[in-house]
């Protein structure tokens, strides 16, 4: 009597699933947002929140997914803190370092830059004003990392370039 009864997917369902998969791939290919980890000194949190707010504003061209920490990790265990930060860095394609006099002296910013580079992430610096601060985290000189002014166009271009270089 021949087998083949049951278990098959009707061709109409198969066609519908195929079209849905094609559309999903097309949507993913046209997604221009970038996954960004923002590294910054604790003292600069208010200014970084402005950057986050601008990124969330639908009326701007600045568009990225922010994987940085929104709240300090409530722990004194440095290994645990590093583990939690690594998880965020791993989800990002680019680390953006908010550059100020405080970030240049932050051991956590230095560690986040080194960890991002070690994990193959693109790293860029962003600063307010026309020129970066006189003192930068040492990794910027050591690795020749790019800095850009805090403007939507420059920041998005730098994120895109850093994303492709990883």
C-alpha positions as protocol buffer text, in pm:
chain_id: "A"
residue {
  index: 1
  type: UNK
  ca { x: 0 y: 0 z: 0 }
}
residue {
  index: 2
  type: UNK
  ca { x: 270 y: 257 z: 4 }
}
residue {
  index: 3
  type: UNK
  ca { x: 358 y: 490 z: 279 }
}
residue {
  index: 4
  type: UNK
  ca { x: 378 y: 862 z: 292 }
}
residue {
  index: 5
  type: UNK
  ca { x: 65 y: 922 z: 491 }
}
residue {
  index: 6
  type: UNK
  ca { x: 72 y: 1198 z: 749 }
}
residue {
  index: 7
  type: UNK
  ca { x: 350 y: 1416 z: 875 }
}
residue {
  index: 8
  type: UNK
  ca { x: 393 y: 1623 z: 561 }
}
residue {
  index: 9
  type: UNK
  ca { x: 344 y: 1998 z: 541 }
}
residue {
  index: 10
  type: UNK
  ca { x: 81 y: 2103 z: 288 }
}
residue {
  index: 11
  type: UNK
  ca { x: 240 y: 2293 z: 0 }
}
residue {
  index: 12
  type: UNK
  ca { x: 34 y: 2605 z: 75 }
}
residue {
  index: 13
  type: UNK
  ca { x: 173 y: 2615 z: 431 }
}
residue {
  index: 14
  type: UNK
  ca { x: 525 y: 2550 z: 304 }
}
residue {
  index: 15
  type: UNK
  ca { x: 495 y: 2835 z: 54 }
}
residue {
  index: 16
  type: UNK
  ca { x: 365 y: 3070 z: 327 }
}
residue {
  index: 17
  type: UNK
  ca { x: 656 y: 2976 z: 559 }
}
residue {
  index: 18
  type: UNK
  ca { x: 905 y: 3030 z: 278 }
}
residue {
  index: 19
  type: UNK
  ca { x: 767 y: 3378 z: 204 }
}
residue {
  index: 20
  type: UNK
  ca { x: 774 y: 3466 z: 575 }
}
residue {
  index: 21
  type: UNK
  ca { x: 1140 y: 3356 z: 601 }
}
residue {
  index: 22
  type: UNK
  ca { x: 1235 y: 3560 z: 292 }
}
residue {
  index: 23
  type: UNK
  ca { x: 1064 y: 3870 z: 434 }
}
residue {
  index: 24
  type: UNK
  ca { x: 1239 y: 3824 z: 768 }
}
residue {
  index: 25
  type: UNK
  ca { x: 1579 y: 3803 z: 595 }
}
residue {
  index: 26
  type: UNK
  ca { x: 1496 y: 4111 z: 388 }
}
residue {
  index: 27
  type: UNK
  ca { x: 1393 y: 4306 z: 700 }
}
residue {
  index: 28
  type: UNK
  ca { x: 1714 y: 4207 z: 878 }
}
residue {
  index: 29
  type: UNK
  ca { x: 1928 y: 4311 z: 582 }
}
residue {
  index: 30
  type: UNK
  ca { x: 1768 y: 4657 z: 575 }
}
residue {
  index: 31
  type: UNK
  ca { x: 1811 y: 4714 z: 951 }
}
residue {
  index: 32
  type: UNK
  ca { x: 2069 y: 4991 z: 984 }
}
residue {
  index: 33
  type: UNK
  ca { x: 2079 y: 5009 z: 1362 }
}
residue {
  index: 34
  type: UNK
  ca { x: 2400 y: 4915 z: 1538 }
}
residue {
  index: 35
  type: UNK
  ca { x: 2447 y: 4749 z: 1872 }
}
residue {
  index: 36
  type: UNK
  ca { x: 2659 y: 4984 z: 2080 }
}
residue {
  index: 37
  type: UNK
  ca { x: 2813 y: 4955 z: 2424 }
}
residue {
  index: 38
  type: UNK
  ca { x: 2877 y: 5299 z: 2576 }
}
residue {
  index: 39
  type: UNK
  ca { x: 3181 y: 5320 z: 2802 }
}
residue {
  index: 40
  type: UNK
  ca { x: 3198 y: 5622 z: 3030 }
}
residue {
  index: 41
  type: UNK
  ca { x: 3319 y: 5746 z: 3366 }
}
residue {
  index: 42
  type: UNK
  ca { x: 3056 y: 5738 z: 3640 }
}
residue {
  index: 43
  type: UNK
  ca { x: 3090 y: 6116 z: 3676 }
}
residue {
  index: 44
  type: UNK
  ca { x: 2965 y: 6160 z: 3319 }
}
residue {
  index: 45
  type: UNK
  ca { x: 2642 y: 5964 z: 3357 }
}
residue {
  index: 46
  type: UNK
  ca { x: 2411 y: 6266 z: 3315 }
}
residue {
  index: 47
  type: UNK
  ca { x: 2571 y: 6366 z: 2985 }
}
residue {
  index: 48
  type: UNK
  ca { x: 2567 y: 6006 z: 2860 }
}
residue {
  index: 49
  type: UNK
  ca { x: 2196 y: 5994 z: 2939 }
}
residue {
  index: 50
  type: UNK
  ca { x: 2154 y: 6288 z: 2697 }
}
residue {
  index: 51
  type: UNK
  ca { x: 2329 y: 6083 z: 2428 }
}
residue {
  index: 52
  type: UNK
  ca { x: 2100 y: 5790 z: 2501 }
}
residue {
  index: 53
  type: UNK
  ca { x: 1798 y: 6020 z: 2486 }
}
residue {
  index: 54
  type: UNK
  ca { x: 1902 y: 6160 z: 2150 }
}
residue {
  index: 55
  type: UNK
  ca { x: 1949 y: 5807 z: 2016 }
}
residue {
  index: 56
  type: UNK
  ca { x: 1597 y: 5716 z: 2128 }
}
residue {
  index: 57
  type: UNK
  ca { x: 1443 y: 6028 z: 1971 }
}
residue {
  index: 58
  type: UNK
  ca { x: 1256 y: 5920 z: 1658 }
}
residue {
  index: 59
  type: UNK
  ca { x: 1313 y: 6258 z: 1493 }
}
residue {
  index: 60
  type: UNK
  ca { x: 1690 y: 6212 z: 1465 }
}
residue {
  index: 61
  type: UNK
  ca { x: 1902 y: 6005 z: 1231 }
}
residue {
  index: 62
  type: UNK
  ca { x: 2101 y: 5871 z: 1526 }
}
residue {
  index: 63
  type: UNK
  ca { x: 1989 y: 5513 z: 1561 }
}
residue {
  index: 64
  type: UNK
  ca { x: 2155 y: 5242 z: 1765 }
}
residue {
  index: 65
  type: UNK
  ca { x: 2080 y: 4984 z: 2029 }
}
residue {
  index: 66
  type: UNK
  ca { x: 2249 y: 5075 z: 2356 }
}
residue {
  index: 67
  type: UNK
  ca { x: 2384 y: 4777 z: 2549 }
}
residue {
  index: 68
  type: UNK
  ca { x: 2570 y: 4975 z: 2814 }
}
residue {
  index: 69
  type: UNK
  ca { x: 2483 y: 4948 z: 3180 }
}
residue {
  index: 70
  type: UNK
  ca { x: 2195 y: 5171 z: 3284 }
}
residue {
  index: 71
  type: UNK
  ca { x: 2255 y: 5113 z: 3655 }
}
residue {
  index: 72
  type: UNK
  ca { x: 2571 y: 5040 z: 3845 }
}
residue {
  index: 73
  type: UNK
  ca { x: 2618 y: 4675 z: 3933 }
}
residue {
  index: 74
  type: UNK
  ca { x: 2554 y: 4641 z: 4303 }
}
residue {
  index: 75
  type: UNK
  ca { x: 2860 y: 4438 z: 4394 }
}
residue {
  index: 76
  type: UNK
  ca { x: 3209 y: 4482 z: 4530 }
}
residue {
  index: 77
  type: UNK
  ca { x: 3320 y: 4160 z: 4355 }
}
residue {
  index: 78
  type: UNK
  ca { x: 3529 y: 4287 z: 4062 }
}
residue {
  index: 79
  type: UNK
  ca { x: 3517 y: 3952 z: 3878 }
}
residue {
  index: 80
  type: UNK
  ca { x: 3138 y: 3951 z: 3892 }
}
residue {
  index: 81
  type: UNK
  ca { x: 3121 y: 4312 z: 3769 }
}
residue {
  index: 82
  type: UNK
  ca { x: 3356 y: 4230 z: 3479 }
}
residue {
  index: 83
  type: UNK
  ca { x: 3146 y: 3926 z: 3389 }
}
residue {
  index: 84
  type: UNK
  ca { x: 2831 y: 4140 z: 3368 }
}
residue {
  index: 85
  type: UNK
  ca { x: 3005 y: 4407 z: 3161 }
}
residue {
  index: 86
  type: UNK
  ca { x: 3151 y: 4140 z: 2926 }
}
residue {
  index: 87
  type: UNK
  ca { x: 2798 y: 4012 z: 2864 }
}
residue {
  index: 88
  type: UNK
  ca { x: 2697 y: 4361 z: 2747 }
}
residue {
  index: 89
  type: UNK
  ca { x: 3009 y: 4408 z: 2535 }
}
residue {
  index: 90
  type: UNK
  ca { x: 2954 y: 4067 z: 2373 }
}
residue {
  index: 91
  type: UNK
  ca { x: 2608 y: 4176 z: 2254 }
}
residue {
  index: 92
  type: UNK
  ca { x: 2747 y: 4491 z: 2092 }
}
residue {
  index: 93
  type: UNK
  ca { x: 2934 y: 4535 z: 1766 }
}
residue {
  index: 94
  type: UNK
  ca { x: 3090 y: 4869 z: 1864 }
}
residue {
  index: 95
  type: UNK
  ca { x: 3204 y: 5030 z: 2188 }
}
residue {
  index: 96
  type: UNK
  ca { x: 3161 y: 5406 z: 2199 }
}
residue {
  index: 97
  type: UNK
  ca { x: 3370 y: 5577 z: 2466 }
}
residue {
  index: 98
  type: UNK
  ca { x: 3237 y: 5907 z: 2597 }
}
residue {
  index: 99
  type: UNK
  ca { x: 3556 y: 6112 z: 2631 }
}
residue {
  index: 100
  type: UNK
  ca { x: 3604 y: 6357 z: 2917 }
}
residue {
  index: 101
  type: UNK
  ca { x: 3877 y: 6436 z: 3168 }
}
residue {
  index: 102
  type: UNK
  ca { x: 3712 y: 6181 z: 3396 }
}
residue {
  index: 103
  type: UNK
  ca { x: 3708 y: 5900 z: 3138 }
}
residue {
  index: 104
  type: UNK
  ca { x: 4083 y: 5942 z: 3086 }
}
residue {
  index: 105
  type: UNK
  ca { x: 4139 y: 5858 z: 3453 }
}
residue {
  index: 106
  type: UNK
  ca { x: 3883 y: 5579 z: 3487 }
}
residue {
  index: 107
  type: UNK
  ca { x: 4025 y: 5230 z: 3535 }
}
residue {
  index: 108
  type: UNK
  ca { x: 3687 y: 5090 z: 3424 }
}
residue {
  index: 109
  type: UNK
  ca { x: 3688 y: 5283 z: 3097 }
}
residue {
  index: 110
  type: UNK
  ca { x: 4043 y: 5158 z: 3026 }
}
residue {
  index: 111
  type: UNK
  ca { x: 3935 y: 4801 z: 3105 }
}
residue {
  index: 112
  type: UNK
  ca { x: 3619 y: 4827 z: 2889 }
}
residue {
  index: 113
  type: UNK
  ca { x: 3824 y: 4953 z: 2593 }
}
residue {
  index: 114
  type: UNK
  ca { x: 4081 y: 4673 z: 2631 }
}
residue {
  index: 115
  type: UNK
  ca { x: 3807 y: 4413 z: 2676 }
}
residue {
  index: 116
  type: UNK
  ca { x: 3617 y: 4540 z: 2372 }
}
residue {
  index: 117
  type: UNK
  ca { x: 3929 y: 4521 z: 2155 }
}
residue {
  index: 118
  type: UNK
  ca { x: 4016 y: 4177 z: 2292 }
}
residue {
  index: 119
  type: UNK
  ca { x: 3667 y: 4060 z: 2197 }
}
residue {
  index: 120
  type: UNK
  ca { x: 3699 y: 4197 z: 1842 }
}
residue {
  index: 121
  type: UNK
  ca { x: 3470 y: 4497 z: 1882 }
}
residue {
  index: 122
  type: UNK
  ca { x: 3514 y: 4826 z: 1702 }
}
residue {
  index: 123
  type: UNK
  ca { x: 3598 y: 5113 z: 1941 }
}
residue {
  index: 124
  type: UNK
  ca { x: 3548 y: 5486 z: 1884 }
}
residue {
  index: 125
  type: UNK
  ca { x: 3555 y: 5789 z: 2108 }
}
residue {
  index: 126
  type: UNK
  ca { x: 3295 y: 6065 z: 2111 }
}
residue {
  index: 127
  type: UNK
  ca { x: 3344 y: 6409 z: 2267 }
}
residue {
  index: 128
  type: UNK
  ca { x: 3153 y: 6732 z: 2308 }
}
residue {
  index: 129
  type: UNK
  ca { x: 3291 y: 7048 z: 2151 }
}
residue {
  index: 130
  type: UNK
  ca { x: 3522 y: 7089 z: 1856 }
}
residue {
  index: 131
  type: UNK
  ca { x: 3821 y: 6903 z: 1999 }
}
residue {
  index: 132
  type: UNK
  ca { x: 3864 y: 6598 z: 2220 }
}
residue {
  index: 133
  type: UNK
  ca { x: 3986 y: 6649 z: 2577 }
}
residue {
  index: 134
  type: UNK
  ca { x: 4362 y: 6703 z: 2615 }
}
residue {
  index: 135
  type: UNK
  ca { x: 4393 y: 6376 z: 2803 }
}
residue {
  index: 136
  type: UNK
  ca { x: 4245 y: 6056 z: 2655 }
}
residue {
  index: 137
  type: UNK
  ca { x: 4239 y: 5699 z: 2781 }
}
residue {
  index: 138
  type: UNK
  ca { x: 4580 y: 5549 z: 2694 }
}
residue {
  index: 139
  type: UNK
  ca { x: 4428 y: 5294 z: 2453 }
}
residue {
  index: 140
  type: UNK
  ca { x: 4338 y: 5576 z: 2210 }
}
residue {
  index: 141
  type: UNK
  ca { x: 4705 y: 5655 z: 2149 }
}
residue {
  index: 142
  type: UNK
  ca { x: 4824 y: 5296 z: 2183 }
}
residue {
  index: 143
  type: UNK
  ca { x: 4578 y: 5157 z: 1923 }
}
residue {
  index: 144
  type: UNK
  ca { x: 4522 y: 5472 z: 1714 }
}
residue {
  index: 145
  type: UNK
  ca { x: 4150 y: 5478 z: 1794 }
}
residue {
  index: 146
  type: UNK
  ca { x: 3937 y: 5739 z: 1621 }
}
residue {
  index: 147
  type: UNK
  ca { x: 3759 y: 6021 z: 1802 }
}
residue {
  index: 148
  type: UNK
  ca { x: 3464 y: 6218 z: 1666 }
}
residue {
  index: 149
  type: UNK
  ca { x: 3262 y: 6518 z: 1772 }
}
residue {
  index: 150
  type: UNK
  ca { x: 2926 y: 6453 z: 1932 }
}
residue {
  index: 151
  type: UNK
  ca { x: 2716 y: 6516 z: 1623 }
}
residue {
  index: 152
  type: UNK
  ca { x: 2464 y: 6276 z: 1478 }
}
residue {
  index: 153
  type: UNK
  ca { x: 2625 y: 6252 z: 1137 }
}
residue {
  index: 154
  type: UNK
  ca { x: 2985 y: 6208 z: 1257 }
}
residue {
  index: 155
  type: UNK
  ca { x: 2889 y: 5962 z: 1528 }
}
residue {
  index: 156
  type: UNK
  ca { x: 2681 y: 5744 z: 1297 }
}
residue {
  index: 157
  type: UNK
  ca { x: 2953 y: 5737 z: 1031 }
}
residue {
  index: 158
  type: UNK
  ca { x: 3216 y: 5643 z: 1289 }
}
residue {
  index: 159
  type: UNK
  ca { x: 2995 y: 5368 z: 1435 }
}
residue {
  index: 160
  type: UNK
  ca { x: 2937 y: 5228 z: 1086 }
}
residue {
  index: 161
  type: UNK
  ca { x: 3309 y: 5231 z: 1000 }
}
residue {
  index: 162
  type: UNK
  ca { x: 3405 y: 5077 z: 1336 }
}
residue {
  index: 163
  type: UNK
  ca { x: 3139 y: 4809 z: 1290 }
}
residue {
  index: 164
  type: UNK
  ca { x: 3283 y: 4708 z: 953 }
}
residue {
  index: 165
  type: UNK
  ca { x: 3645 y: 4703 z: 1080 }
}
residue {
  index: 166
  type: UNK
  ca { x: 3587 y: 4447 z: 1352 }
}
